Amino acid sequence: MSDLRTHEDEKQDHEGVDVFIDDDPFHFDTRHTTGREIKERAGIPDDYSLYLRREGENEPIRDDEEVHLHEGEHFFSEQDHEGVDVFIDDDPYHFDTRRTTGREIKERAGIPDDHSLYLRREGENEPIRDDEEVHLHEGEHFFSRPPSNVS
């Protein structure tokens, strides 16, 4: 049964999907893409953030994030000129720019160099390397953890 489901998922993926980006219709030949590919397809500049329109709260889509497209979904973009407010270890911080690095986030919050930084995600938290470029989204939650003593 699971082989049949996998085959159906693959078949559906190759049928493509129609979505809306900034109210314009776009057809993707595959249902699996990234935030960056969606932005490139719609001609959205790098200094804009991409969001999936959701009832209640819109979902930010990072450039490097894998996205499974669904028929008729609506995405929109906003320019990143006003800065962004995020939470680090449950404390609020304002960044004047949405582009930063893991190291800069840690420095801003006074997190020791040997601690690990994570972006809180539903399902599984995402580790953030010090040298990793991060595109901040409004209201995101980051947290740190001390080094592990487990060997």
C-alpha positions, 0 to 999 in steps of 0.5 A, a space after each residue: 500500500 505504501 508503494 502505491 501511495 509513493 507512486 501516486 505522490 510522484 505522479 501528482 508531483 509531475 502533474 504540476 500545480 498552479 499558484 498565485 504570487 502577488 496575485 498573479 497566476 504561475 504554473 510550476 511543473 513540479 510541486 517541490 521547490 524552494 522559496 528562492 525559486 518561487 521568488 525568481 519565477 515571480 521576479 521578486 527582488 532579493 531584498 523582499 521576503 516571501 510569505 504563504 497567505 494563511 488564515 490567521 497568520 501568514 507563514 514566512 518562507 525562507 529562500 533556502 526553505 523547501 516548499 511543497 506547493 498545493 493547488 491554488 495557494 497564494 504567496 505574497 512578497 514584502 520589501 525588507 526595509 523596515 527591520 524586523 522583531 524576533 525573539 532570542 531565548 524568549 527576549 525580544 530584539 529588533 534588527 534594522 535589517 532582515 539579513 544577518 548571520 548566526 554569529 551576529 544573532 548570538 552576539 546581539 543576545 550575548 550568547 557565548 560562542 560555544 553555545 549552539 543557536 536554533 530557529 524554533 520550527 514546528 516539528 523539528 528545530 533548525 540549527 543555525 551555524 555561526 557563519 550561516 546567512 539568516 533571513 529574519 522574519 517577523 516574530 521568529 523565535 531563536 534559542 540557544 543551548 550550551 555545549 553537550 557533555 555527552 560523549 
